[in-house]
């Protein structure tokens, strides 16, 4: 199995586990919501719980989608900043090398050990 296939499989499993946990949470929240509503018939209670769970999952998916979008935005920002830092570090390193080389040449000229 390729690393890409393995990662995709892991992502799928994580997604299913996350969805299962959200469904379980939605059901529990729906049951807590309908518990004090004693006047509901069993059918009404089940319908209300189904609707509540469906809405809970919709909200969870929207939240996940927004989190994913924001994570992508942050990744782009951090990558751009990293590239800028890397460019500045390289430029600084090149300037330092040029300065050291110039200092070395100047030193050798001043000491008479080099003739250009």
VOTI-443452 format. One record per atom (N, C-alpha, C): residue in three letters; atom name; x negated, y negated, z negated. Coordinates in nm, 3 decimals, padded with zeros to 5 digits, always signed. Each point is the difference from the previous one (the first is absolute). Layout:
# residues N
['ALA','CA',[X,Y,Z]]
...
END
This chain:
# residues 116
['UNK','N',[-00.084,+00.117,+00.000]]
['UNK','CA',[+00.084,-00.117,+00.000]]
['UNK','C',[-00.089,-00.124,+00.000]]
['UNK','N',[+00.031,-00.093,+00.086]]
['UNK','CA',[-00.077,-00.124,+00.008]]
['UNK','C',[+00.032,-00.089,-00.119]]
['UNK','N',[-00.095,-00.090,-00.029]]
['UNK','CA',[+00.019,-00.093,-00.113]]
['UNK','C',[+00.122,-00.089,+00.023]]
['UNK','N',[+00.022,-00.040,+00.125]]
['UNK','CA',[+00.115,-00.087,+00.032]]
['UNK','C',[+00.130,+00.076,-00.025]]
['UNK','N',[+00.005,+00.127,+00.043]]
['UNK','CA',[+00.119,+00.082,-00.022]]
['UNK','C',[+00.025,+00.021,-00.149]]
['UNK','N',[-00.107,+00.025,-00.075]]
['UNK','CA',[+00.013,+00.022,-00.143]]
['UNK','C',[+00.053,-00.126,-00.068]]
['UNK','N',[-00.052,-00.116,+00.041]]
['UNK','CA',[+00.045,-00.126,-00.059]]
['UNK','C',[+00.147,-00.025,+00.032]]
['UNK','N',[+00.040,+00.029,+00.123]]
['UNK','CA',[+00.140,-00.018,+00.039]]
['UNK','C',[+00.091,+00.093,-00.081]]
['UNK','N',[-00.045,+00.124,-00.022]]
['UNK','CA',[+00.077,+00.095,-00.078]]
['UNK','C',[+00.013,-00.050,-00.145]]
['UNK','N',[-00.109,-00.049,-00.056]]
['UNK','CA',[+00.004,-00.052,-00.137]]
['UNK','C',[+00.094,-00.120,-00.007]]
['UNK','N',[-00.006,-00.088,+00.099]]
['UNK','CA',[+00.091,-00.116,+00.003]]
['UNK','C',[+00.146,+00.044,+00.006]]
['UNK','N',[+00.029,+00.103,+00.082]]
['UNK','CA',[+00.137,+00.051,+00.009]]
['UNK','C',[+00.046,+00.058,-00.134]]
['UNK','N',[-00.087,+00.076,-00.064]]
['UNK','CA',[+00.035,+00.060,-00.129]]
['UNK','C',[+00.025,-00.109,-00.103]]
['UNK','N',[-00.089,-00.100,-00.003]]
['UNK','CA',[+00.018,-00.111,-00.094]]
['UNK','C',[+00.132,-00.072,+00.026]]
['UNK','N',[+00.033,-00.020,+00.128]]
['UNK','CA',[+00.125,-00.066,+00.035]]
['UNK','C',[+00.121,+00.078,-00.048]]
['UNK','N',[-00.003,+00.133,+00.020]]
['UNK','CA',[+00.112,+00.084,-00.044]]
['UNK','C',[+00.012,-00.002,-00.153]]
['UNK','N',[-00.113,+00.006,-00.069]]
['UNK','CA',[+00.003,-00.004,-00.147]]
['UNK','C',[+00.054,-00.135,-00.049]]
['UNK','N',[-00.043,-00.107,+00.064]]
['UNK','CA',[+00.048,-00.133,-00.038]]
['UNK','C',[+00.150,-00.013,+00.022]]
['UNK','N',[+00.047,+00.050,+00.114]]
['UNK','CA',[+00.143,-00.006,+00.030]]
['UNK','C',[+00.080,+00.085,-00.097]]
['UNK','N',[-00.050,+00.119,-00.032]]
['UNK','CA',[+00.068,+00.087,-00.095]]
['UNK','C',[+00.009,-00.066,-00.137]]
['UNK','N',[-00.110,-00.062,-00.043]]
['UNK','CA',[+00.001,-00.069,-00.130]]
['UNK','C',[+00.098,-00.116,+00.002]]
['UNK','N',[+00.005,-00.075,+00.110]]
['UNK','CA',[+00.093,-00.114,+00.010]]
['UNK','C',[+00.144,+00.049,-00.001]]
['UNK','N',[+00.028,+00.112,+00.065]]
['UNK','CA',[+00.136,+00.056,-00.001]]
['UNK','C',[+00.041,+00.040,-00.142]]
['UNK','N',[-00.094,+00.065,-00.068]]
['UNK','CA',[+00.026,+00.041,-00.138]]
['UNK','C',[+00.026,-00.123,-00.088]]
['UNK','N',[-00.082,-00.103,+00.016]]
['UNK','CA',[+00.020,-00.123,-00.077]]
['UNK','C',[+00.134,-00.064,+00.034]]
['UNK','N',[+00.034,-00.001,+00.128]]
['UNK','CA',[+00.128,-00.057,+00.044]]
['UNK','C',[+00.118,+00.074,-00.059]]
['UNK','N',[-00.008,+00.134,+00.000]]
['UNK','CA',[+00.108,+00.079,-00.058]]
['UNK','C',[+00.014,-00.029,-00.149]]
['UNK','N',[-00.114,-00.003,-00.070]]
['UNK','CA',[+00.004,-00.027,-00.144]]
['UNK','C',[+00.056,-00.139,-00.028]]
['UNK','N',[-00.041,-00.098,+00.078]]
['UNK','CA',[+00.052,-00.136,-00.018]]
['UNK','C',[+00.150,-00.005,+00.029]]
['UNK','N',[+00.043,+00.073,+00.102]]
['UNK','CA',[+00.143,+00.003,+00.034]]
['UNK','C',[+00.081,+00.064,-00.113]]
['UNK','N',[-00.054,+00.106,-00.058]]
['UNK','CA',[+00.071,+00.065,-00.111]]
['UNK','C',[+00.007,-00.092,-00.122]]
['UNK','N',[-00.109,-00.072,-00.027]]
['UNK','CA',[+00.003,-00.096,-00.112]]
['UNK','C',[+00.101,-00.111,+00.027]]
['UNK','N',[+00.009,-00.042,+00.126]]
['UNK','CA',[+00.091,-00.108,+00.037]]
['UNK','C',[+00.146,+00.043,-00.018]]
['UNK','N',[+00.032,+00.122,+00.042]]
['UNK','CA',[+00.140,+00.044,-00.004]]
['UNK','C',[+00.040,+00.060,-00.135]]
['UNK','N',[-00.095,+00.031,-00.086]]
['UNK','CA',[+00.032,+00.064,-00.128]]
['UNK','C',[+00.102,-00.076,-00.082]]
['UNK','N',[-00.011,-00.132,-00.014]]
['UNK','CA',[+00.099,-00.070,-00.084]]
['UNK','C',[+00.134,-00.026,+00.071]]
['UNK','N',[+00.009,+00.036,+00.126]]
['UNK','CA',[+00.123,-00.026,+00.075]]
['UNK','C',[+00.093,+00.122,-00.012]]
['UNK','N',[+00.060,+00.015,-00.116]]
['UNK','CA',[+00.079,+00.120,-00.032]]
['UNK','C',[+00.129,+00.010,+00.081]]
['UNK','N',[+00.050,-00.109,+00.051]]
['UNK','CA',[+00.127,+00.002,+00.073]]
['UNK','C',[-00.012,+00.054,+00.143]]
['UNK','N',[-00.125,+00.020,+00.047]]
['UNK','CA',[-00.017,+00.054,+00.135]]
['UNK','C',[+00.036,+00.148,+00.006]]
['UNK','N',[+00.061,+00.039,+00.111]]
['UNK','CA',[+00.021,+00.143,+00.022]]
['UNK','C',[-00.133,+00.062,+00.039]]
['UNK','N',[-00.006,+00.132,-00.003]]
['UNK','CA',[-00.125,+00.068,+00.039]]
['UNK','C',[-00.040,-00.035,+00.143]]
['UNK','N',[+00.098,-00.005,+00.088]]
['UNK','CA',[-00.027,-00.034,+00.140]]
['UNK','C',[-00.051,-00.143,+00.015]]
['UNK','N',[+00.062,-00.091,-00.072]]
['UNK','CA',[-00.045,-00.140,+00.004]]
['UNK','C',[-00.142,-00.014,-00.056]]
['UNK','N',[-00.025,+00.070,-00.110]]
['UNK','CA',[-00.132,-00.005,-00.062]]
['UNK','C',[-00.106,+00.054,+00.097]]
['UNK','N',[+00.029,+00.112,+00.064]]
['UNK','CA',[-00.096,+00.059,+00.095]]
['UNK','C',[-00.025,-00.094,+00.118]]
['UNK','N',[+00.107,-00.061,+00.051]]
['UNK','CA',[-00.014,-00.093,+00.113]]
['UNK','C',[-00.083,-00.123,-00.042]]
['UNK','N',[+00.030,-00.053,-00.116]]
['UNK','CA',[-00.076,-00.115,-00.050]]
['UNK','C',[-00.147,+00.036,-00.021]]
['UNK','N',[-00.026,+00.118,-00.055]]
['UNK','CA',[-00.138,+00.043,-00.020]]
['UNK','C',[-00.072,+00.020,+00.133]]
['UNK','N',[+00.069,+00.055,+00.099]]
['UNK','CA',[-00.061,+00.017,+00.133]]
['UNK','C',[-00.035,-00.136,+00.061]]
['UNK','N',[+00.092,-00.094,-00.008]]
['UNK','CA',[-00.025,-00.134,+00.054]]
['UNK','C',[-00.114,-00.070,-00.075]]
['UNK','N',[+00.001,+00.013,-00.131]]
['UNK','CA',[-00.105,-00.061,-00.082]]
['UNK','C',[-00.136,+00.059,+00.037]]
['UNK','N',[-00.007,+00.133,+00.011]]
['UNK','CA',[-00.125,+00.066,+00.037]]
['UNK','C',[-00.047,-00.044,+00.138]]
['UNK','N',[+00.092,-00.009,+00.095]]
['UNK','CA',[-00.034,-00.043,+00.136]]
['UNK','C',[-00.057,-00.143,-00.001]]
['UNK','N',[+00.065,-00.088,-00.076]]
['UNK','CA',[-00.047,-00.138,-00.011]]
['UNK','C',[-00.136,-00.006,-00.069]]
['UNK','N',[-00.018,+00.082,-00.102]]
['UNK','CA',[-00.128,+00.007,-00.072]]
['UNK','C',[-00.112,+00.041,+00.095]]
['UNK','N',[+00.026,+00.101,+00.083]]
['UNK','CA',[-00.101,+00.045,+00.098]]
['UNK','C',[-00.028,-00.107,+00.104]]
['UNK','N',[+00.103,-00.071,+00.043]]
['UNK','CA',[-00.019,-00.109,+00.097]]
['UNK','C',[-00.090,-00.107,-00.058]]
['UNK','N',[+00.028,-00.036,-00.125]]
['UNK','CA',[-00.084,-00.102,-00.066]]
['UNK','C',[-00.143,+00.050,-00.018]]
['UNK','N',[-00.015,+00.126,-00.035]]
['UNK','CA',[-00.135,+00.056,-00.018]]
['UNK','C',[-00.075,-00.001,+00.133]]
['UNK','N',[+00.066,+00.041,+00.109]]
['UNK','CA',[-00.066,+00.000,+00.131]]
['UNK','C',[-00.040,-00.142,+00.042]]
['UNK','N',[+00.090,-00.096,-00.024]]
['UNK','CA',[-00.033,-00.138,+00.033]]
['UNK','C',[-00.122,-00.048,-00.079]]
['UNK','N',[-00.002,+00.036,-00.126]]
['UNK','CA',[-00.114,-00.037,-00.085]]
['UNK','C',[-00.128,+00.065,+00.051]]
['UNK','N',[+00.007,+00.127,+00.037]]
['UNK','CA',[-00.119,+00.070,+00.053]]
['UNK','C',[-00.046,-00.065,+00.130]]
['UNK','N',[+00.095,-00.036,+00.084]]
['UNK','CA',[-00.033,-00.062,+00.129]]
['UNK','C',[-00.071,-00.135,-00.022]]
['UNK','N',[+00.056,-00.080,-00.092]]
['UNK','CA',[-00.063,-00.129,-00.030]]
['UNK','C',[-00.140,+00.019,-00.060]]
['UNK','N',[-00.014,+00.099,-00.086]]
['UNK','CA',[-00.132,+00.028,-00.059]]
['UNK','C',[-00.099,+00.043,+00.107]]
['UNK','N',[+00.044,+00.082,+00.093]]
['UNK','CA',[-00.086,+00.045,+00.109]]
['UNK','C',[-00.041,-00.116,+00.088]]
['UNK','N',[+00.096,-00.086,+00.033]]
['UNK','CA',[-00.032,-00.117,+00.083]]
['UNK','C',[-00.099,-00.091,-00.071]]
['UNK','N',[+00.022,-00.024,-00.128]]
['UNK','CA',[-00.091,-00.087,-00.075]]
['UNK','C',[-00.138,+00.063,-00.012]]
['UNK','N',[-00.005,+00.131,-00.019]]
['UNK','CA',[-00.129,+00.068,-00.007]]
['UNK','C',[-00.076,-00.016,+00.132]]
['UNK','N',[+00.072,+00.010,+00.112]]
['UNK','CA',[-00.063,-00.022,+00.130]]
['UNK','C',[-00.053,-00.141,+00.015]]
['UNK','N',[+00.080,-00.097,-00.045]]
['UNK','CA',[-00.045,-00.140,+00.005]]
['UNK','C',[-00.125,-00.020,-00.084]]
['UNK','N',[+00.002,+00.054,-00.122]]
['UNK','CA',[-00.116,-00.014,-00.088]]
['UNK','C',[-00.123,+00.069,+00.058]]
['UNK','N',[+00.021,+00.115,+00.060]]
['UNK','CA',[-00.112,+00.071,+00.060]]
['UNK','C',[-00.064,-00.085,+00.110]]
['UNK','N',[+00.084,-00.060,+00.084]]
['UNK','CA',[-00.052,-00.087,+00.106]]
['UNK','C',[-00.077,-00.119,-00.057]]
['UNK','N',[+00.057,-00.061,-00.106]]
['UNK','CA',[-00.068,-00.113,-00.062]]
['UNK','C',[-00.135,+00.041,-00.059]]
['UNK','N',[-00.002,+00.112,-00.071]]
['UNK','CA',[-00.124,+00.045,-00.063]]
['UNK','C',[-00.104,+00.041,+00.105]]
['UNK','N',[+00.046,+00.065,+00.107]]
['UNK','CA',[-00.095,+00.038,+00.105]]
['UNK','C',[-00.060,-00.123,+00.066]]
['UNK','N',[+00.081,-00.102,+00.023]]
['UNK','CA',[-00.052,-00.125,+00.060]]
['UNK','C',[-00.100,-00.066,-00.094]]
['UNK','N',[+00.034,-00.002,-00.127]]
['UNK','CA',[-00.092,-00.061,-00.098]]
['UNK','C',[-00.130,+00.081,-00.008]]
['UNK','N',[+00.011,+00.131,+00.002]]
['UNK','CA',[-00.119,+00.085,-00.005]]
['UNK','C',[-00.090,-00.024,+00.121]]
['UNK','N',[+00.062,-00.009,+00.118]]
['UNK','CA',[-00.079,-00.027,+00.122]]
['UNK','C',[-00.072,-00.134,-00.011]]
['UNK','N',[+00.070,-00.102,-00.052]]
['UNK','CA',[-00.061,-00.132,-00.019]]
['UNK','C',[-00.116,+00.005,-00.098]]
['UNK','N',[+00.019,+00.070,-00.112]]
['UNK','CA',[-00.108,+00.015,-00.097]]
['UNK','C',[-00.119,+00.074,+00.060]]
['UNK','N',[+00.029,+00.102,+00.076]]
['UNK','CA',[-00.107,+00.077,+00.063]]
['UNK','C',[-00.078,-00.086,+00.099]]
['UNK','N',[+00.071,-00.082,+00.077]]
['UNK','CA',[-00.068,-00.090,+00.094]]
['UNK','C',[-00.089,-00.100,-00.074]]
['UNK','N',[+00.055,-00.057,-00.109]]
['UNK','CA',[-00.080,-00.096,-00.077]]
['UNK','C',[-00.122,+00.066,-00.064]]
['UNK','N',[+00.017,+00.121,-00.049]]
['UNK','CA',[-00.113,+00.072,-00.059]]
['UNK','C',[-00.106,+00.028,+00.105]]
['UNK','N',[+00.040,+00.042,+00.118]]
['UNK','CA',[-00.096,+00.026,+00.107]]
['UNK','C',[-00.070,-00.129,+00.041]]
['UNK','N',[+00.075,-00.108,+00.011]]
['UNK','CA',[-00.061,-00.128,+00.036]]
['UNK','C',[-00.100,-00.044,-00.106]]
['UNK','N',[+00.037,+00.016,-00.127]]
['UNK','CA',[-00.092,-00.035,-00.108]]
['UNK','C',[-00.125,+00.086,+00.002]]
['UNK','N',[+00.018,+00.128,+00.027]]
['UNK','CA',[-00.114,+00.092,+00.008]]
['UNK','C',[-00.092,-00.040,+00.115]]
['UNK','N',[+00.057,-00.034,+00.114]]
['UNK','CA',[-00.081,-00.041,+00.115]]
['UNK','C',[-00.075,-00.129,-00.030]]
['UNK','N',[+00.066,-00.096,-00.064]]
['UNK','CA',[-00.066,-00.126,-00.036]]
['UNK','C',[-00.113,+00.028,-00.098]]
['UNK','N',[+00.024,+00.086,-00.099]]
['UNK','CA',[-00.105,+00.034,-00.097]]
['UNK','C',[-00.119,+00.067,+00.069]]
['UNK','N',[+00.026,+00.091,+00.092]]
['UNK','CA',[-00.108,+00.067,+00.073]]
['UNK','C',[-00.079,-00.102,+00.084]]
['UNK','N',[+00.072,-00.090,+00.066]]
['UNK','CA',[-00.068,-00.102,+00.080]]
['UNK','C',[-00.084,-00.091,-00.089]]
['UNK','N',[+00.053,-00.038,-00.116]]
['UNK','CA',[-00.075,-00.086,-00.092]]
['UNK','C',[-00.124,+00.072,-00.053]]
['UNK','N',[+00.015,+00.126,-00.035]]
['UNK','CA',[-00.116,+00.076,-00.048]]
['UNK','C',[-00.105,+00.017,+00.110]]
['UNK','N',[+00.046,+00.025,+00.119]]
['UNK','CA',[-00.094,+00.013,+00.112]]
['UNK','C',[-00.072,-00.132,+00.024]]
['UNK','N',[+00.074,-00.110,-00.001]]
['UNK','CA',[-00.062,-00.131,+00.020]]
['UNK','C',[-00.097,-00.032,-00.114]]
['UNK','N',[+00.036,+00.033,-00.121]]
['UNK','CA',[-00.089,-00.023,-00.114]]
['UNK','C',[-00.126,+00.084,+00.013]]
['UNK','N',[+00.018,+00.125,+00.045]]
['UNK','CA',[-00.117,+00.087,+00.019]]
['UNK','C',[-00.093,-00.053,+00.107]]
['UNK','N',[+00.056,-00.043,+00.110]]
['UNK','CA',[-00.082,-00.055,+00.109]]
['UNK','C',[-00.071,-00.127,-00.049]]
['UNK','N',[+00.073,-00.086,-00.067]]
['UNK','CA',[-00.059,-00.122,-00.052]]
['UNK','C',[-00.112,+00.030,-00.100]]
['UNK','N',[+00.023,+00.096,-00.085]]
['UNK','CA',[-00.102,+00.039,-00.097]]
['UNK','C',[-00.126,+00.051,+00.070]]
['UNK','N',[+00.020,+00.086,+00.099]]
['UNK','CA',[-00.115,+00.054,+00.072]]
['UNK','C',[-00.076,-00.109,+00.076]]
['UNK','N',[+00.072,-00.094,+00.054]]
['UNK','CA',[-00.066,-00.111,+00.070]]
['UNK','C',[-00.079,-00.087,-00.098]]
['UNK','N',[+00.060,-00.028,-00.112]]
['UNK','CA',[-00.065,-00.084,-00.099]]
['UNK','C',[-00.124,+00.067,-00.061]]
['UNK','N',[+00.004,+00.130,-00.012]]
['UNK','CA',[-00.114,+00.072,-00.057]]
['UNK','C',[-00.103,+00.033,+00.107]]
['UNK','N',[+00.032,-00.023,+00.125]]
['UNK','CA',[-00.094,+00.023,+00.108]]
['UNK','C',[-00.013,+00.145,+00.041]]
['UNK','N',[+00.092,+00.083,-00.039]]
['UNK','CA',[-00.004,+00.142,+00.033]]
['UNK','C',[+00.071,+00.032,+00.131]]
['UNK','N',[+00.055,-00.101,+00.062]]
['UNK','CA',[+00.073,+00.026,+00.124]]
['UNK','C',[-00.019,-00.117,+00.094]]
['UNK','N',[-00.018,+00.031,+00.121]]
['UNK','CA',[-00.012,-00.107,+00.097]]
['UNK','C',[+00.106,+00.021,+00.109]]
['UNK','N',[+00.076,-00.103,+00.021]]
['UNK','CA',[+00.105,+00.008,+00.103]]
['UNK','C',[-00.026,-00.094,+00.111]]
END
